[in-house]
Amino acid sequence: MCPLPRRQVMGVPADLAELAGTGLVSSRGIARARQDLGLPATGRDGDVPVAAFVGERFGQEVVDRLVDPLLAGVYAGRSEQLSFEATLPALAVESRKHASLAEAAGALVPEPDGPGPAAPPPVFTTLADGLGTLPAAVAAASGATVRTAAMVRGLAATAAGWRLTVGSAHAEERLAADAVILAVPASPAARLLAGVAGASAAVTALREIRYASMAIATLAYPAAAFPAPLEGSGYLVPALDGRPVKAVTFSTVKWPHLRDAGAGLVIVRCSLGRVGEEALLQSDDAELAALAGADLTAATGARGAPVAARVTRWGGGLPQYTVGHLDRVARIRSAVAARPGLAVCGAAYDGIGIPACVATAQAAAAQIAAYLRDGRQ
């Protein structure tokens, strides 16, 4: 397990000397990566795959050993399919200002101040009782009513606003709404919009967004099972290594509240499944936990079986921002904006992380608030 360079943008290195010191890339790969500094600018007409653009600048080894594992960890996707403009938007903009991609990345990741390693600010945060408590907390603070296990099966425009069809066909309910925000994945959004006049362009674009499935095997070990204390927040596994596990989080290192309540246990979360690996996820829970444990042992030297294991599955959980994604999102939003009182938000659009999803929700809420305030006058 080698540490990632501190100065990098989603695996794209900003400091090639630092990269050489990590041991992640061979001396031959470093020599190829250094060519980036002297190559003429790589032109691109529109969107391109991440692997194609980064590989042309740094060579395939940097793609395989740094960029692809990070993208797999975030999107469960593959860099030869994912959009450079959508998955690395800030770098895509900056790369048009520099011939060197390392220099473009360096403009986004400033040099550390002073001699010696800089102490990076915390990059992770969570709720001590789990993110599953967030909806109820938001509802309590806002006074909103949150209904769970209430599937919306239909959406139709009415003279006064919108009508939602909720529940099973045997016990359906019709709800009237002044406005609607579709905070759902692309496929159900497409189904709901299919009956809305003027939304066909959005439906077509939504149906173009693929999703990847994944599973998380959470394993608990006695601290003595590891030959040395775990350090860092975890590690990533390149696809070319042929391992079922693509990323591991050392939860009791990453989250102090888990460490403090761990009763001498070390908790790790092993992520399995990239796009195209659906067959792996057909294994039952015990098999996936065993695969994860074997990979963890190979990487860390852990001894013995975990004292507890739990497998959580996310079928179709991660949207794939393939080449042309930004154009798809523009078509969706344009078609939806033409229907007053309707908005979309969620992971299918501008980023799959919680901050990105919150930002899309805030934008959708602002759009609807403006409509309710001004649009119906």
C-alpha positions as CSV (number, residue, x, y, z in Angstrom):
1,M,0.0,0.0,0.0
2,C,1.7,3.2,-1.2
3,P,0.4,6.6,-0.3
4,L,-1.2,8.8,-3.0
5,P,0.6,12.0,-3.9
6,R,-0.7,14.9,-1.9
7,R,-0.6,17.2,-4.9
8,Q,-3.0,15.5,-7.3
9,V,-6.5,16.0,-8.8
10,M,-8.4,12.7,-8.9
11,G,-5.1,10.9,-9.5
12,V,-3.8,13.4,-12.0
13,P,-0.4,14.4,-10.6
14,A,0.7,18.0,-10.1
15,D,4.2,17.2,-8.9
16,L,6.0,14.5,-10.8
17,A,8.9,14.4,-8.3
18,E,6.5,13.7,-5.5
19,L,4.9,11.0,-7.7
20,A,8.2,9.3,-8.2
21,G,8.7,9.1,-4.5
22,T,5.5,7.3,-3.8
23,G,6.5,4.0,-5.5
24,L,3.1,3.8,-7.2
25,V,4.6,4.1,-10.7
26,S,7.7,2.4,-12.2
27,S,10.7,4.4,-13.2
28,R,9.7,3.8,-16.8
29,G,6.3,5.1,-16.1
30,I,7.7,8.2,-14.4
31,A,10.0,8.8,-17.4
32,R,6.9,8.7,-19.6
33,A,4.9,10.9,-17.3
34,R,7.7,13.6,-17.4
35,Q,7.1,13.9,-21.1
36,D,4.0,15.9,-20.3
37,L,6.1,18.9,-19.3
38,G,7.6,19.2,-22.8
39,L,4.8,17.9,-25.1
40,P,2.8,20.5,-27.1
41,A,-0.8,21.1,-25.9
42,T,-3.2,18.3,-26.6
43,G,-6.2,19.7,-28.4
44,R,-9.7,18.3,-27.9
45,D,-12.8,19.1,-29.7
46,G,-15.6,18.6,-27.2
47,D,-15.7,15.9,-24.6
48,V,-13.2,13.0,-24.4
49,P,-12.7,10.0,-22.2
50,V,-10.5,10.6,-19.1
51,A,-8.1,7.7,-20.0
52,A,-7.6,9.0,-23.6
53,F,-6.7,12.6,-22.5
54,V,-4.7,11.8,-19.4
55,G,-2.9,8.8,-21.1
56,E,-1.8,11.0,-24.0
57,R,-0.2,13.4,-21.5
58,F,1.3,11.0,-18.9
59,G,1.1,7.5,-20.4
60,Q,-1.0,4.5,-19.6
61,E,0.7,3.6,-16.3
62,V,-0.4,6.8,-14.6
63,V,-4.0,6.1,-15.8
64,D,-3.9,2.5,-14.6
65,R,-2.2,3.1,-11.2
66,L,-3.7,6.5,-10.1
67,V,-6.6,7.8,-12.2
68,D,-8.6,4.7,-12.8
69,P,-8.6,3.5,-9.2
70,L,-9.8,6.8,-7.9
71,L,-12.6,7.0,-10.5
72,A,-13.5,3.4,-9.7
73,G,-13.7,4.4,-6.1
74,V,-16.0,7.3,-6.7
75,Y,-18.1,6.2,-9.7
76,A,-17.5,2.4,-9.8
77,G,-16.7,3.3,-13.4
78,R,-13.8,3.0,-15.9
79,S,-11.7,5.9,-17.1
80,E,-11.8,4.8,-20.7
81,Q,-15.6,5.4,-20.7
82,L,-16.0,8.3,-18.2
83,S,-16.2,12.0,-19.3
84,F,-13.2,14.2,-18.7
85,E,-15.4,17.3,-18.7
86,A,-17.9,15.8,-16.3
87,T,-15.8,13.9,-13.8
88,L,-12.9,16.4,-13.7
89,P,-14.6,19.7,-14.5
90,A,-12.2,22.1,-12.8
91,L,-9.2,20.4,-14.3
92,A,-10.9,20.3,-17.7
93,V,-11.2,24.1,-17.6
94,E,-7.7,24.7,-16.3
95,S,-6.2,22.3,-18.9
96,R,-7.2,24.7,-21.6
97,K,-4.9,27.3,-20.1
98,H,-1.8,25.1,-20.0
99,A,0.1,22.9,-22.4
100,S,1.2,20.6,-19.5
101,L,-1.6,18.7,-17.6
102,A,0.7,18.6,-14.5
103,E,0.9,22.4,-14.5
104,A,-2.9,22.6,-14.9
105,A,-3.3,20.3,-11.9
106,G,-0.7,22.3,-10.0
107,A,-2.8,25.4,-10.5
108,L,-5.6,23.7,-8.6
109,V,-3.5,22.3,-5.9
110,P,-1.2,25.0,-4.4
111,E,2.3,24.3,-3.1
112,P,2.4,23.5,0.6
113,D,3.6,26.4,2.7
114,G,7.0,26.2,4.3
115,P,9.4,23.3,4.7
116,G,8.3,19.8,5.6
117,P,5.0,18.1,5.0
118,A,1.9,20.3,5.3
119,A,-0.9,19.1,7.5
120,P,-3.9,18.8,5.2
121,P,-7.2,20.0,6.5
122,P,-9.9,17.3,7.3
123,V,-11.6,16.2,4.1
124,F,-14.2,13.9,5.6
125,T,-17.1,14.5,7.8
126,T,-20.3,12.6,8.8
127,L,-23.0,12.3,11.4
128,A,-22.2,10.3,14.5
129,D,-25.4,8.4,14.2
130,G,-25.1,7.8,10.5
131,L,-26.2,9.7,7.4
132,G,-29.5,7.8,7.5
133,T,-30.5,10.2,10.3
134,L,-30.2,13.2,8.1
135,P,-33.7,13.2,6.4
136,A,-35.5,13.0,9.7
137,A,-33.3,15.8,11.1
138,V,-34.0,18.0,8.1
139,A,-37.8,17.2,8.3
140,A,-37.8,18.1,12.0
141,A,-36.0,21.4,11.4
142,S,-38.1,22.4,8.5
143,G,-41.5,21.2,9.6
144,A,-41.9,19.1,6.5
145,T,-43.6,15.8,6.3
146,V,-41.5,12.9,5.2
147,R,-43.2,9.8,3.9
148,T,-41.2,6.6,3.3
149,A,-42.3,3.4,1.5
150,A,-44.6,5.5,-0.7
151,M,-43.6,4.9,-4.3
152,V,-44.7,7.5,-6.7
153,R,-45.8,5.7,-9.9
154,G,-47.3,8.5,-11.9
155,L,-46.8,12.2,-12.6
156,A,-49.3,14.4,-14.6
157,A,-49.8,18.1,-15.2
158,T,-53.1,19.6,-14.1
159,A,-54.7,23.0,-14.5
160,A,-53.7,23.9,-11.0
161,G,-50.2,22.2,-10.9
162,W,-49.4,18.5,-10.7
163,R,-50.9,15.2,-9.7
164,L,-48.9,12.4,-8.2
165,T,-50.0,8.8,-8.2
166,V,-48.7,7.1,-5.0
167,G,-48.7,3.5,-3.8
168,S,-49.6,0.2,-5.4
169,A,-52.2,-0.3,-8.1
170,H,-54.4,-2.0,-5.5
171,A,-54.2,0.9,-3.1
172,E,-53.2,4.0,-5.0
173,E,-53.5,7.5,-3.8
174,R,-53.7,10.7,-5.8
175,L,-52.0,13.8,-4.4
176,A,-52.3,17.3,-5.7
177,A,-49.1,19.4,-5.7
178,D,-48.3,23.0,-6.6
179,A,-44.8,22.0,-7.8
180,V,-42.6,18.9,-8.0
181,I,-38.9,18.2,-7.6
182,L,-37.8,14.8,-9.0
183,A,-35.0,13.7,-6.6
184,V,-34.7,10.2,-8.0
185,P,-32.3,8.3,-10.3
186,A,-32.4,8.7,-14.0
187,S,-34.5,5.7,-14.9
188,P,-37.4,6.4,-12.6
189,A,-37.2,10.1,-13.5
190,A,-37.6,9.1,-17.2
191,R,-40.6,6.9,-16.3
192,L,-42.3,9.7,-14.4
193,L,-41.6,12.3,-17.2
194,A,-42.7,10.0,-20.0
195,G,-46.3,11.1,-19.6
196,V,-45.5,14.8,-19.3
197,A,-46.0,16.8,-22.5
198,G,-42.9,18.5,-23.8
199,A,-40.5,16.4,-21.7
200,S,-39.5,13.9,-24.4
201,A,-36.0,15.3,-24.8
202,A,-35.4,14.9,-21.1
203,V,-36.7,11.3,-21.2
204,T,-34.4,10.4,-24.0
205,A,-31.3,11.9,-22.3
206,L,-32.2,10.3,-18.9
207,R,-32.4,6.9,-20.5
208,E,-28.9,7.4,-21.8
209,I,-27.4,7.5,-18.3
210,R,-26.1,4.1,-17.3
211,Y,-25.7,3.0,-13.7
212,A,-23.2,0.7,-11.9
213,S,-23.9,-1.7,-9.1
214,M,-21.7,-2.3,-6.1
215,A,-21.6,-3.9,-2.7
216,I,-20.0,-3.0,0.6
217,A,-18.6,-5.7,2.9
218,T,-18.2,-4.3,6.4
219,L,-15.8,-6.5,8.4
220,A,-14.9,-6.2,12.1
221,Y,-11.6,-7.7,13.5
222,P,-9.9,-7.7,16.8
223,A,-7.1,-5.1,16.8
224,A,-4.6,-7.9,17.4
225,A,-5.5,-9.4,14.0
226,F,-3.4,-6.9,12.2
227,P,0.4,-7.1,12.4
228,A,0.6,-3.3,12.8
229,P,-1.9,-0.5,13.5
230,L,-3.6,0.6,10.3
231,E,-2.7,4.0,9.0
232,G,-4.5,6.4,6.7
233,S,-8.1,6.2,5.7
234,G,-7.7,3.2,3.4
235,Y,-6.5,2.2,0.0
236,L,-7.5,1.7,-3.6
237,V,-6.9,-1.3,-5.9
238,P,-6.2,-0.8,-9.6
239,A,-8.5,-2.8,-11.9
240,L,-5.5,-4.4,-13.7
241,D,-4.6,-6.2,-10.4
242,G,-7.6,-8.4,-11.0
243,R,-8.9,-8.2,-7.4
244,P,-12.6,-8.2,-6.6
245,V,-12.2,-5.4,-4.0
246,K,-11.6,-2.0,-5.6
247,A,-11.4,0.1,-2.4
248,V,-11.0,-0.3,1.3
249,T,-11.9,2.2,4.1
250,F,-10.3,1.8,7.5
251,S,-13.5,3.1,9.2
252,T,-12.1,3.1,12.8
253,V,-9.2,5.2,11.6
254,K,-11.2,7.5,9.4
255,W,-14.0,8.2,11.9
256,P,-12.9,9.0,15.5
257,H,-16.4,8.3,17.0
258,L,-16.2,4.7,15.7
259,R,-12.7,4.3,17.0
260,D,-13.7,5.6,20.5
261,A,-16.7,3.2,20.6
262,G,-15.0,0.3,19.0
263,A,-14.3,-1.8,22.1
264,G,-10.9,-2.9,20.7
265,L,-12.4,-3.7,17.3
266,V,-11.1,-2.6,13.9
267,I,-13.8,-2.0,11.4
268,V,-13.1,-1.9,7.6
269,R,-15.4,-1.4,4.7
270,C,-14.5,-3.2,1.4
271,S,-16.1,-2.0,-1.8
272,L,-16.7,-4.5,-4.5
273,G,-18.0,-4.0,-8.0
274,R,-17.2,-1.9,-11.0
275,V,-19.3,-1.3,-14.1
276,G,-19.2,-4.5,-16.1
277,E,-18.6,-6.7,-13.0
278,E,-22.3,-7.6,-12.4
279,A,-21.5,-11.3,-12.3
280,L,-19.3,-10.8,-9.2
281,L,-22.2,-9.3,-7.4
282,Q,-24.4,-12.3,-8.0
283,S,-22.4,-14.1,-5.2
284,D,-24.3,-14.4,-2.0
285,D,-23.4,-12.3,1.1
286,A,-21.1,-15.0,2.7
287,E,-19.1,-15.4,-0.6
288,L,-18.7,-11.6,-0.9
289,A,-17.6,-11.2,2.7
290,A,-15.1,-14.1,2.2
291,L,-13.7,-12.5,-1.0
292,A,-13.3,-9.2,0.8
293,G,-11.6,-10.8,3.8
294,A,-9.1,-12.7,1.6
295,D,-8.2,-9.5,-0.3
296,L,-7.8,-7.6,3.0
297,T,-5.5,-10.3,4.3
298,A,-3.4,-10.2,1.1
299,A,-3.0,-6.4,1.4
300,T,-2.6,-5.9,5.2
301,G,-1.6,-9.3,6.6
302,A,-4.7,-9.6,8.7
303,R,-4.9,-12.9,10.6
304,G,-8.0,-15.0,11.1
305,A,-11.6,-14.4,10.1
306,P,-13.6,-11.3,11.0
307,V,-15.7,-11.6,14.2
308,A,-18.6,-10.0,12.4
309,A,-19.5,-9.2,8.8
310,R,-22.3,-7.4,7.0
311,V,-22.9,-7.0,3.2
312,T,-24.8,-4.0,1.9
313,R,-25.8,-3.9,-1.8
314,W,-26.4,-0.9,-3.9
315,G,-28.0,-2.2,-7.1
316,G,-27.8,0.4,-9.8
317,G,-26.5,2.9,-7.3
318,L,-23.9,4.9,-9.1
319,P,-24.6,6.9,-12.3
320,Q,-21.9,6.8,-15.0
321,Y,-20.8,10.1,-16.3
322,T,-19.8,8.8,-19.7
323,V,-18.6,11.0,-22.6
324,G,-21.2,13.6,-23.5
325,H,-22.7,13.7,-20.0
326,L,-22.8,17.5,-19.7
327,D,-24.7,17.7,-23.0
328,R,-27.2,15.2,-21.6
329,V,-27.7,17.1,-18.4
330,A,-28.2,20.4,-20.4
331,R,-30.9,18.7,-22.5
332,I,-32.6,17.3,-19.4
333,R,-32.6,20.7,-17.6
334,S,-33.8,22.6,-20.7
335,A,-36.7,20.3,-21.2
336,V,-37.7,20.3,-17.5
337,A,-37.3,24.1,-17.2
338,A,-39.9,24.5,-19.9
339,R,-42.5,23.0,-17.6
340,P,-43.2,25.5,-14.8
341,G,-43.2,24.1,-11.3
342,L,-41.0,21.1,-12.2
343,A,-37.3,20.6,-11.3
344,V,-34.8,17.7,-11.0
345,C,-31.9,17.1,-8.7
346,G,-29.7,14.3,-7.5
347,A,-26.6,12.3,-8.3
348,A,-27.4,11.9,-12.0
349,Y,-26.4,15.4,-12.9
350,D,-23.5,17.4,-11.4
351,G,-21.7,15.0,-9.1
352,I,-22.4,11.9,-7.0
353,G,-21.0,13.0,-3.7
354,I,-23.2,14.4,-0.9
355,P,-22.0,18.0,-1.3
356,A,-22.8,17.9,-5.1
357,C,-26.2,16.3,-4.4
358,V,-27.0,19.0,-1.8
359,A,-26.0,21.7,-4.3
360,T,-28.3,20.3,-7.0
361,A,-31.1,20.1,-4.4
362,Q,-30.5,23.7,-3.3
363,A,-30.6,24.8,-7.0
364,A,-33.9,22.9,-7.6
365,A,-35.4,24.3,-4.4
366,A,-34.5,27.8,-5.4
367,Q,-36.0,27.3,-8.9
368,I,-39.3,26.0,-7.4
369,A,-39.4,28.8,-4.7
370,A,-39.0,31.4,-7.4
371,Y,-41.8,29.8,-9.4
372,L,-44.1,29.7,-6.3
373,R,-43.3,33.3,-5.5
374,D,-43.3,34.9,-8.9
375,G,-44.2,32.4,-11.6
376,R,-47.9,32.0,-10.9
377,Q,-48.7,35.7,-10.6
